[in-house]
Amino acid sequence: MMKLTAKRFNRIVQRLPGLPLICPITMVWNYHCNWKENVERLNHGIDLFNKLPEEHRGIDQTHISEASILVIPDFVVEHDKLNDVIKDFRKELYIEDKILYEYTKELSEKDFIARFNKSLYEHILQEIKSAKSSSDSIKLEEPLKKIANWFWSEDINISEVKPFYSKKNVGGRPAGKSKQTIQKKDEIRKLFVLYKSKDIGDQNKKDAARWIRDSLLKSKPKWWKGAVYKESTIYKVLKTLK
């Protein structure tokens, strides 16, 4: 089976017009229907739609392949729009990707959603790192919090969930920094987002450093080698964050 790369996943996110603001998904429709029949019904509906007079339909819609998935974000369920999304000829939340489609055959829906949301989380982290201004970075913190909150509400340790792509596909590492150091700083960043989303403590970086160290001492990721950073070291990392 082919592997999904960070670059490929980023393109998938960017092409999802039905996800104007990145948010966690809560359902994948492939697990709730006969997917082949669902695709056939949608394509039949698209054929009928394309036969309408042009002034009523706009541009022709293309068929979707069976090697696709339909992701359902939280706001679709909240606003009772599920049927509209399933029958949407514009396919705004359908993703045509053979690799993700194959994963639906291998993983349970719960595991697929967790890994998809972790991939979204990593995608946003990369966007924050490459943001050209602090205002762009701040805009991305809200969806990051929302995804972190989803993991917390589902009682899933985000650090233990693998994204669909390997971290080594995200991009080159800065000179002079080891892969382990970068991983540890990313972990501190994730825990800081979680700290802010829970609205606990004094909500400042010194208090956050204390909370993050306690969290790491209780549940250090399996890949973390050596002792947990001192509170002062964690605070130095947090001071570099926007």
N, C-alpha and C positions, 0 to 999 in steps of 0.2 A: 504493500500500500504506500502511495506517495505521502510525503510529509508536508504539512502546511507550514509555510514560512511566515515570519512576521510581516514581510512586505506584502505577501498575498492577502493576509488577514486584514491589514490596514486598508488595502484597496476595497475589500469586501465592505468594511465599515463605511468608507467614503461613498460607496455606491448605493447605500441604503437610504433612499429619500424618506422612507417611512420612519426613520430614526433621526429626526431633526436635531434632537439633543440626546447624546449617548446615555442610555439608561439600561439597567439590567433586564434580561429577558426572564420570563417566568414560565414559559411553555414553548414546546416545539410541536407543531401540529402533526408532524410525521408520525408521532407516537400515538395519535388519537384517531387515526382513520386508516382506511386502505389507501395508501399514498398514491399508488398507480391510478386508482379510480379517481382520486381527488384531482390529479394532474389532468386526466382525460376530460373530466367535467369542466375544469377551468379552461382548457384549450378549446373545447366545444363552445363554451360561452364567448371566448375571444373571437372565434369564427363568426358567430352570430353578431357580435358587436361590430366587427369589421364590415359587415354587410349593410349597416345603417348608413343613411345619407351622411356625407362628410361633414355637413354643418352641425350634425348632432353628435358626432363621435370624435372629431379631430383626427389625429394621426392614427394609422393602423397600429394595433398591438400585436406583438410577436408571441408565438407559442413559448411555453416554458418546458424544459426537459424534465424527465423523471429524476435525474441526478440533481436534485435541489432540495431545499428545506424551507419551511415557513416558521420564522421566529416570531414569538408573541411577546412584546414588551409589557411591562406592568400596566402602563396607561391604557392599553387596549382592553384588558379585562376590567379595569376600574370604570371605564366609560361604556362597557357593554357593546364593544365594536367588533367582537370576534367574528361574527358571520360576515360583516362587511369586509374584513381583512382577508378571509378565506376566499371570497368571491371577487376580490379586487383584480380587475383586468390589467391594471397598471403594475401589479405585482410588487408593490412598494416594500413589502416585508418578506418577499420571497428571495432566497439566495440561491443562485445557480452555481453550485460548486461541488464537484464530484467527491473531493476529499471529505468535506463536512457531511455530505450525504452518506458516505460509507461509514462515517463515525456513528451515525444513527443506527446502523445495523450492529455495531459492536458494543455500544455503551447504553446504559439505562438512561432514561430521560433526565433523571436527577443528576447523574454524572455529566451528561452532555451539557446541561444548563450551567452547572458549576464551572466546567472548563471553558465554556463560551464566555461566561461573565468574567472569569479570571483573565481571559484573552482580551476582553474589552478593557479591563482594569489596567493591564500592562500597556495596552495601546494608548490609553490616556496618560499614563506615566511618561511614556516616550514623547507624547505631544507636549506635555508640560516641560520636559527637559529641553525640547527644541523650540519652545515658545520664544518669539522675538521680543516680546514685551511683558512686563509684569501684569498688565491688564488681560492679555491673552492667557497667561498662566492662571490668573484668578478665576477666569470664566470656566476653566476646566476643572477647578477644584470641586464644584458642586456635583457634576456627574460622577467624579471619583468618590465623593462621600456617599452618594446614593448607592453605588455598587458595593462599597465597603459595608454599608448598612444592610444591604441585602444578605451578604454572607453572615453578618452578625445575627440577623433575624432568623436565618435558617440554621443557626448554630453550627456553622461550618467554619473551620479554621482556614482562612484565606491563604495562609502560608503553606498549607499542605496540599493545595490544589494546583495541578499543573495546567498551564495554558495549552492551547492546541499546537503551539509552536515552541521550538526550543529557544531558550534565552539567547543562545549564541547567534541566532538569526536576527536579533534586534539591531545589531550594529557593532562597529568596532569600539573597543574600550579605550578610554583616555590613557595616554602614555604615562607610565610610572605607577599605575594602579593595577593591583591584581584582580583577577576575576572574583575571588572570595571577598575582597574589600568592597568591590562594587555591589556584590550581592547583599552584604551586610548593611551597606548604606541604603540600598533599595528597601530592605526589610524595615529599617528604621523609618524611612519615609512612609511606607504603608501603614505602620503602626501609628505614626503621627496623624495620618488622615483618619484612622479609626478612632483615635483619642479625641480628635476635634468633632467627629460625627456623633460621639456618645455624649458630648456636652457634660463632661465630668471634670472634677478638679477645678483649678484656677484658670484653666484654658490659656496658660502661657507656656513658653518653651522649657522653662526650668521644671515646672510641674510635669510637663509632658515627658521630659527626659527620665524623671523618676518613675513615672507610670510605665513607660516603654521598657525600662530595665527590669522592673518587677514582672512585666509580661513575658519578657525573654527568659528570665530565670525560671518562671513557671512552665513555659512551653517554648523552648528553644528549637528552631527548625533543625531537622535531621542533618542538613548539609552544613550547618554552622560549626566550623572547627575552632577549637580553643575556647577560652573563657568568654563570657558575656562582657561586652564593653562596660567600662565604668560609666557612672552617671555623667561625669564631666565630659567624657568622650562623646556620648550620645548628644549632649547639649551642644557640643561643637558642630556636630553633623546637622542638628536642627537649625543652628544659626545660619547655615549656608542655604537653607530653603527659603523660597520667596513667601 
